Structure formats: C-alpha cells, structure tokens
Amino acid sequence: MTVIIALIVSKTRAIVLRNNLDDISEKRLLITGGLLILFLITNVTLPYPESLYWFIGLGIVFTGIILSFNVLKKEYKRFLSLSTKSKIVNVLFYSLLIVVTNIYL
C-alpha cells in the first residue's frame, strides 16, 4: 500500500513540475491525488461491499477527470508525442499497476 501511495505522490509531483502548472491547476491535481489516496486507504481499513467499492471508485475517477481535465489533455498530447516503444511500455506499466492494485486490495 505504501508503494502505491508513494507512486501516486511522485507521479503527481512529476506532472506538476513537467507542466509548470498555475496554482489553481496544481491544487486541483493535488485534490485529485488526495482523493485517490484516501479512497485506497479507506478501502483497506474499512472494506466496502463490492457494489459500493465500484460506485465510490468511479465517482472519484470522474471527479478527478472533471477537476484536472486541462492537465489530462496536456499529458495526453505528451503521451501521443512519445515513440511507439515508450507508449507500449507506459500502457503496459499502468495496466499492470491497476491489476496489481485490484488484486492487492
């Protein structure tokens, strides 16, 4: 769990530094990361029923997308400009991270 939280924090910081975000965008991105971390922590400490888990999880994902949509557009453009090998590595890494997180939690 600590590794997953550390990865979320480091990726959030990297996105903030890479995009030179203004204060409002930075706060929105930090709120999104904080919501995701709180969801993971409460899921471990207070196990949700399966249906409530997906409802809360999808709600946090959609809230995060709404809050940080401009940053996500910039990151998507950056992703498209990567080489094919880097794209494949990124997709495989984050897919594996999601699978491991779901298995662990």
C-alpha positions as CSV (number, residue, x, y, z in Angstrom):
1,M,0.0,0.0,0.0
2,T,2.8,2.4,0.8
3,V,4.4,1.8,-2.5
4,I,1.2,2.6,-4.4
5,I,0.7,5.8,-2.4
6,A,4.3,6.8,-2.9
7,L,3.9,6.2,-6.7
8,I,0.8,8.4,-6.8
9,V,2.5,11.2,-4.9
10,S,5.7,11.0,-7.1
11,K,3.7,11.0,-10.3
12,T,1.5,13.9,-9.2
13,R,4.7,15.9,-8.4
14,A,6.3,15.0,-11.7
15,I,3.2,16.1,-13.6
16,V,3.1,19.4,-11.7
17,L,6.8,20.1,-12.4
18,R,6.7,18.9,-16.0
19,N,3.7,21.1,-17.0
20,N,4.6,24.2,-14.9
21,L,1.0,24.4,-13.6
22,D,-0.5,27.5,-12.2
23,D,-1.8,27.5,-8.6
24,I,-5.4,26.5,-9.4
25,S,-4.5,23.6,-11.7
26,E,-1.9,22.4,-9.2
27,K,-4.4,22.5,-6.3
28,R,-7.0,20.6,-8.5
29,L,-4.4,17.9,-9.3
30,L,-3.4,17.6,-5.7
31,I,-7.0,17.2,-4.6
32,T,-7.5,14.5,-7.2
33,G,-4.4,12.6,-6.0
34,G,-5.5,13.1,-2.4
35,L,-9.0,11.7,-3.1
36,L,-7.5,8.7,-4.8
37,I,-5.1,8.1,-1.8
38,L,-8.0,8.5,0.7
39,F,-10.1,6.0,-1.3
40,L,-7.3,3.4,-1.3
41,I,-6.6,3.9,2.4
42,T,-10.2,3.7,3.4
43,N,-10.7,0.7,1.2
44,V,-8.0,-1.2,3.1
45,T,-9.1,0.0,6.6
46,L,-12.9,-0.1,6.0
47,P,-13.7,-2.8,3.4
48,Y,-16.6,-1.7,1.2
49,P,-19.2,-4.1,-0.3
50,E,-18.3,-4.8,-3.9
51,S,-21.0,-2.6,-5.4
52,L,-20.2,0.3,-3.1
53,Y,-16.5,0.0,-3.9
54,W,-17.1,0.4,-7.6
55,F,-19.6,3.2,-7.1
56,I,-17.2,5.2,-4.9
57,G,-14.2,4.4,-7.1
58,L,-15.8,5.5,-10.3
59,G,-17.2,8.6,-8.6
60,I,-13.6,9.6,-7.5
61,V,-12.3,8.9,-11.0
62,F,-14.9,11.0,-12.7
63,T,-14.4,13.8,-10.1
64,G,-10.7,13.7,-10.8
65,I,-11.2,13.9,-14.5
66,I,-13.5,16.9,-14.1
67,L,-11.1,18.6,-11.7
68,S,-8.0,18.1,-13.8
69,F,-9.2,17.9,-17.4
70,N,-6.8,20.6,-18.7
71,V,-3.8,18.8,-17.2
72,L,-5.0,15.5,-18.6
73,K,-5.3,17.0,-22.1
74,K,-1.6,18.2,-21.8
75,E,-0.5,14.8,-20.6
76,Y,-2.4,13.0,-23.4
77,K,-0.7,15.2,-26.0
78,R,2.7,14.4,-24.4
79,F,1.8,10.7,-24.5
80,L,1.0,10.9,-28.2
81,S,4.3,12.5,-29.0
82,L,6.2,9.6,-27.4
83,S,7.9,6.9,-29.5
84,T,5.9,3.7,-30.1
85,K,8.1,1.7,-27.7
86,S,7.6,4.3,-24.9
87,K,3.8,4.2,-25.5
88,I,3.7,0.5,-25.2
89,V,5.9,0.5,-22.0
90,N,3.6,3.2,-20.5
91,V,0.4,1.3,-21.3
92,L,1.8,-2.0,-20.0
93,F,3.2,-0.4,-16.8
94,Y,0.0,1.4,-15.8
95,S,-2.2,-1.6,-16.8
96,L,-0.1,-3.8,-14.6
97,L,-0.3,-1.3,-11.8
98,I,-4.1,-1.3,-11.9
99,V,-4.2,-5.1,-12.0
100,V,-1.8,-5.4,-9.0
101,T,-3.8,-2.7,-7.1
102,N,-7.1,-4.5,-7.7
103,I,-5.6,-7.9,-6.7
104,Y,-3.9,-6.4,-3.6
105,L,-7.0,-4.5,-2.4
